[in-house]
Amino acid sequence: VGAVLMIKDVKAGKRPPPVRPSFMIHHGQFTYPSGVHRAPTGPNYSSFNIAFGPIGERMVFSTGGLFPCEVVLKSAETDKVVFEGTARAYSDPKRPDHVFLATDWMSKPKPVTSDPIRKGGMYVATCRRHAWQSGYLFLVDNPYVCVTTHNSRGRFTIGNIPAGRYTAEVWHQDLQPVRREIEFEVKKDETTQFLVEFKMPEA
């Protein structure tokens, strides 16, 4: 399903905070990087074209393609541009005619990094050169976030939530949730389960 779940107002807990968020622009889409061009070591809880980061962190963009990407990052709430920059194309002076392959002997693309983004919320990343590309950045005040599995089951697990009552906020790129906010209770040493449902898309 690829839905985003964010647990609101968690004040404590043992889950590590997400590291600096990053997107690799490759194969016609924004993706959370892996392999040779993986993001900084540490948890991030990101998946596919969705990335999480702590409020006040910078955003990193790179490209594995042959052409530069003119990146634009906007606030989803205000449509205000918070960053513009060029993610440079793959370049290796010794092999100028080579296409990008994720192997160690090829040079890494040079990333472009935003200034710290001080306001939390959702941001939309696009490319002026490739209008079909998009990615979604969520700057959050706690690490209790996840992306559900990208299949029909859409399973998810968020561990180490302290006991208490909370609200889960639900978001999906294409589908409308039946309930955008779901209240639930976590009891000590117990597993809490709840169902996230989406409306049928209109024909």
ZICOR-V972418 format. One record per pair of residues at least 24 apart in sequence whose ideal C-beta (glycine too) atoms are under 10 Angstrom apart, sorted by the first residue. I is the first residue (numbers start at 1). J is the second residue. If there is no record, write none. Layout:
# ZICOR-V972418
i->I j->J
i->I j->J
This chain:
# ZICOR-V972418
i->1 j->147
i->1 j->148
i->1 j->149
i->1 j->150
i->1 j->151
i->1 j->152
i->1 j->153
i->1 j->154
i->1 j->155
i->1 j->156
i->1 j->172
i->1 j->174
i->1 j->175
i->1 j->196
i->1 j->198
i->2 j->47
i->2 j->48
i->2 j->49
i->2 j->50
i->2 j->147
i->2 j->148
i->2 j->149
i->2 j->150
i->2 j->151
i->2 j->154
i->2 j->172
i->2 j->173
i->2 j->174
i->2 j->175
i->3 j->50
i->3 j->146
i->3 j->147
i->3 j->148
i->3 j->149
i->3 j->150
i->3 j->154
i->3 j->156
i->3 j->170
i->3 j->171
i->3 j->172
i->3 j->173
i->3 j->174
i->3 j->175
i->3 j->177
i->3 j->196
i->3 j->198
i->4 j->45
i->4 j->47
i->4 j->50
i->4 j->52
i->4 j->122
i->4 j->136
i->4 j->138
i->4 j->145
i->4 j->146
i->4 j->147
i->4 j->148
i->4 j->156
i->4 j->169
i->4 j->170
i->4 j->171
i->4 j->172
i->4 j->173
i->5 j->144
i->5 j->145
i->5 j->146
i->5 j->147
i->5 j->148
i->5 j->156
i->5 j->158
i->5 j->168
i->5 j->169
i->5 j->170
i->5 j->171
i->5 j->177
i->5 j->182
i->5 j->194
i->5 j->196
i->6 j->52
i->6 j->122
i->6 j->138
i->6 j->140
i->6 j->141
i->6 j->142
i->6 j->144
i->6 j->145
i->6 j->146
i->6 j->158
i->6 j->167
i->6 j->168
i->6 j->169
i->6 j->170
i->6 j->171
i->7 j->140
i->7 j->142
i->7 j->143
i->7 j->144
i->7 j->145
i->7 j->146
i->7 j->158
i->7 j->161
i->7 j->166
i->7 j->167
i->7 j->168
i->7 j->169
i->7 j->182
i->7 j->184
i->7 j->186
i->8 j->140
i->8 j->141
i->8 j->142
i->8 j->144
i->8 j->166
i->8 j->167
i->8 j->168
i->8 j->169
i->8 j->181
i->9 j->141
i->9 j->142
i->9 j->144
i->9 j->164
i->9 j->165
i->9 j->166
i->9 j->167
i->10 j->140
i->10 j->141
i->10 j->142
i->10 j->143
i->10 j->144
i->10 j->145
i->10 j->158
i->10 j->160
i->10 j->161
i->10 j->162
i->10 j->164
i->10 j->166
i->10 j->186
i->11 j->141
i->11 j->142
i->11 j->162
i->11 j->164
i->12 j->142
i->12 j->161
i->12 j->162
i->12 j->164
i->13 j->142
i->13 j->143
i->13 j->144
i->13 j->159
i->13 j->160
i->13 j->161
i->13 j->162
i->13 j->164
i->14 j->143
i->14 j->159
i->14 j->160
i->14 j->161
i->14 j->162
i->15 j->43
i->15 j->45
i->15 j->142
i->15 j->143
i->15 j->144
i->15 j->145
i->15 j->158
i->15 j->159
i->15 j->160
i->15 j->161
i->15 j->162
i->16 j->42
i->16 j->43
i->16 j->44
i->16 j->45
i->16 j->143
i->16 j->160
i->17 j->42
i->17 j->43
i->17 j->44
i->17 j->45
i->17 j->52
i->17 j->53
i->17 j->54
i->17 j->57
i->17 j->140
i->17 j->141
i->17 j->142
i->17 j->143
i->18 j->42
i->18 j->43
i->18 j->44
i->18 j->45
i->18 j->46
i->18 j->51
i->18 j->52
i->18 j->53
i->18 j->54
i->18 j->57
i->18 j->138
i->18 j->139
i->18 j->140
i->18 j->142
i->18 j->143
i->18 j->145
i->19 j->43
i->19 j->44
i->19 j->45
i->19 j->46
i->19 j->52
i->19 j->53
i->19 j->54
i->19 j->57
i->20 j->44
i->20 j->51
i->20 j->53
i->20 j->54
i->20 j->57
i->20 j->58
i->20 j->59
i->20 j->60
i->20 j->113
i->21 j->46
i->21 j->50
i->21 j->51
i->21 j->52
i->21 j->53
i->21 j->54
i->21 j->57
i->21 j->58
i->21 j->59
i->21 j->60
i->21 j->61
i->21 j->114
i->21 j->117
i->21 j->123
i->21 j->125
i->21 j->135
i->21 j->137
i->21 j->138
i->21 j->139
i->22 j->46
i->22 j->51
i->22 j->53
i->22 j->58
i->22 j->59
i->22 j->60
i->22 j->61
i->22 j->62
i->22 j->111
i->22 j->113
i->22 j->137
i->23 j->49
i->23 j->50
i->23 j->51
i->23 j->59
i->23 j->60
i->23 j->61
i->23 j->62
i->23 j->63
i->23 j->69
i->23 j->71
i->23 j->73
i->23 j->87
i->23 j->111
i->23 j->125
i->23 j->133
i->23 j->135
i->23 j->136
i->23 j->137
i->24 j->60
i->24 j->61
i->24 j->62
i->24 j->63
i->24 j->64
i->24 j->65
i->24 j->87
i->24 j->102
i->24 j->109
i->24 j->111
i->24 j->135
i->25 j->49
i->25 j->61
i->25 j->62
i->25 j->63
i->25 j->64
i->25 j->65
i->25 j->67
i->25 j->68
i->25 j->69
i->25 j->71
i->25 j->87
i->25 j->109
i->25 j->125
i->25 j->127
i->25 j->129
i->25 j->130
i->25 j->133
i->25 j->135
i->26 j->62
i->26 j->63
i->26 j->64
i->26 j->65
i->26 j->69
i->26 j->90
i->26 j->100
i->26 j->102
i->26 j->109
i->26 j->133
i->27 j->64
i->27 j->65
i->27 j->100
i->27 j->133
i->28 j->65
i->28 j->127
i->28 j->130
i->28 j->132
i->28 j->133
i->29 j->127
i->29 j->130
i->29 j->132
i->29 j->133
i->29 j->134
i->29 j->135
i->30 j->61
i->30 j->63
i->30 j->69
i->30 j->71
i->30 j->124
i->30 j->125
i->30 j->126
i->30 j->127
i->30 j->130
i->30 j->133
i->30 j->134
i->30 j->135
i->30 j->136
i->30 j->137
i->31 j->64
i->31 j->135
i->32 j->135
i->32 j->147
i->33 j->60
i->33 j->61
i->33 j->62
i->33 j->64
i->33 j->102
i->33 j->109
i->33 j->111
i->34 j->102
i->35 j->64
i->35 j->102
i->35 j->103
i->35 j->104
i->36 j->64
i->36 j->101
i->36 j->102
i->36 j->103
i->36 j->104
i->36 j->105
i->36 j->106
i->36 j->107
i->36 j->108
i->37 j->62
i->37 j->63
i->37 j->64
i->37 j->90
i->37 j->100
i->37 j->102
i->37 j->106
i->37 j->108
i->37 j->109
i->37 j->111
i->38 j->102
i->43 j->143
i->44 j->143
i->44 j->145
i->45 j->138
i->45 j->140
i->45 j->143
i->45 j->144
i->45 j->145
i->45 j->146
i->45 j->147
i->45 j->158
i->46 j->135
i->46 j->136
i->46 j->137
i->46 j->138
i->46 j->145
i->46 j->146
i->46 j->147
i->47 j->146
i->47 j->147
i->47 j->148
i->47 j->149
i->47 j->150
i->48 j->135
i->48 j->136
i->48 j->147
i->48 j->150
i->48 j->173
i->49 j->125
i->49 j->133
i->49 j->134
i->49 j->135
i->49 j->136
i->49 j->137
i->49 j->147
i->49 j->173
i->50 j->122
i->50 j->135
i->50 j->136
i->50 j->137
i->50 j->138
i->50 j->145
i->50 j->146
i->50 j->147
i->50 j->171
i->50 j->173
i->51 j->123
i->51 j->125
i->51 j->135
i->51 j->136
i->51 j->137
i->51 j->138
i->51 j->139
i->51 j->147
i->52 j->136
i->52 j->137
i->52 j->138
i->52 j->139
i->52 j->140
i->52 j->143
i->52 j->145
i->52 j->146
i->52 j->147
i->53 j->117
i->53 j->120
i->53 j->123
i->53 j->137
i->53 j->138
i->53 j->139
i->53 j->140
i->54 j->117
i->54 j->120
i->54 j->139
i->54 j->140
i->54 j->141
i->54 j->142
i->54 j->143
i->55 j->116
i->55 j->117
i->55 j->118
i->55 j->119
i->55 j->120
i->55 j->121
i->55 j->139
i->55 j->140
i->55 j->141
i->55 j->142
i->56 j->116
i->56 j->117
i->56 j->118
i->56 j->119
i->56 j->120
i->56 j->139
i->56 j->141
i->57 j->114
i->57 j->116
i->57 j->117
i->57 j->118
i->57 j->137
i->57 j->139
i->58 j->83
i->58 j->113
i->58 j->114
i->58 j->115
i->58 j->116
i->58 j->117
i->59 j->83
i->59 j->85
i->59 j->112
i->59 j->113
i->59 j->114
i->59 j->115
i->59 j->116
i->59 j->117
i->59 j->123
i->59 j->125
i->59 j->135
i->59 j->137
i->59 j->139
i->60 j->87
i->60 j->111
i->60 j->112
i->60 j->113
i->60 j->114
i->61 j->85
i->61 j->86
i->61 j->87
i->61 j->88
i->61 j->109
i->61 j->111
i->61 j->112
i->61 j->113
i->61 j->114
i->61 j->125
i->61 j->127
i->61 j->135
i->62 j->87
i->62 j->88
i->62 j->90
i->62 j->108
i->62 j->109
i->62 j->110
i->62 j->111
i->62 j->112
i->62 j->113
i->63 j->87
i->63 j->88
i->63 j->89
i->63 j->90
i->63 j->100
i->63 j->109
i->63 j->110
i->63 j->111
i->63 j->112
i->63 j->127
i->63 j->130
i->64 j->89
i->64 j->90
i->64 j->99
i->64 j->100
i->64 j->101
i->64 j->102
i->64 j->106
i->64 j->108
i->64 j->109
i->65 j->89
i->65 j->90
i->65 j->99
i->65 j->100
i->65 j->109
i->65 j->129
i->65 j->130
i->66 j->90
i->66 j->91
i->66 j->97
i->66 j->98
i->66 j->99
i->66 j->100
i->67 j->129
i->67 j->130
i->68 j->109
i->68 j->112
i->68 j->127
i->68 j->129
i->69 j->109
i->69 j->112
i->69 j->125
i->69 j->126
i->69 j->127
i->69 j->128
i->69 j->129
i->69 j->130
i->69 j->133
i->70 j->126
i->70 j->127
i->70 j->128
i->70 j->129
i->70 j->130
i->71 j->112
i->71 j->114
i->71 j->125
i->71 j->126
i->71 j->127
i->71 j->128
i->71 j->129
i->71 j->133
i->71 j->135
i->72 j->124
i->72 j->125
i->72 j->126
i->72 j->127
i->72 j->128
i->73 j->114
i->73 j->117
i->73 j->123
i->73 j->124
i->73 j->125
i->73 j->126
i->73 j->135
i->73 j->137
i->74 j->122
i->74 j->123
i->74 j->124
i->74 j->125
i->74 j->126
i->75 j->117
i->75 j->119
i->75 j->121
i->75 j->122
i->75 j->123
i->75 j->124
i->75 j->139
i->76 j->121
i->76 j->122
i->76 j->123
i->76 j->124
i->76 j->136
i->76 j->137
i->76 j->138
i->76 j->171
i->77 j->119
i->77 j->121
i->77 j->122
i->77 j->123
i->78 j->119
i->78 j->121
i->79 j->124
i->80 j->119
i->80 j->123
i->82 j->114
i->82 j->115
i->82 j->117
i->82 j->118
i->82 j->119
i->82 j->123
i->82 j->137
i->83 j->112
i->83 j->113
i->83 j->114
i->83 j->115
i->83 j->117
i->83 j->123
i->83 j->125
i->84 j->112
i->84 j->114
i->84 j->128
i->85 j->111
i->85 j->112
i->85 j->113
i->85 j->114
i->86 j->110
i->86 j->112
i->86 j->127
i->86 j->128
i->86 j->129
i->87 j->111
i->87 j->112
i->87 j->127
i->88 j->112
i->122 j->171
i->134 j->173
i->136 j->171
i->136 j->173
i->138 j->169
i->138 j->171
i->140 j->169
i->144 j->168
i->145 j->169
i->147 j->171
i->148 j->172
i->148 j->196
i->154 j->195
i->154 j->196
i->154 j->198
i->156 j->196
i->157 j->191
i->158 j->186
i->158 j->192
i->159 j->191
i->161 j->186
i->161 j->192
i->162 j->186
i->162 j->188
i->163 j->187
i->163 j->188
i->163 j->189
i->163 j->190
i->163 j->192
i->164 j->188
i->166 j->192
i->168 j->194
i->168 j->196
i->170 j->196
i->170 j->197
i->170 j->198
i->172 j->196
i->172 j->198
i->174 j->198
i->174 j->201
i->175 j->199
i->175 j->200
i->175 j->201
i->176 j->200
i->176 j->201
i->176 j->202
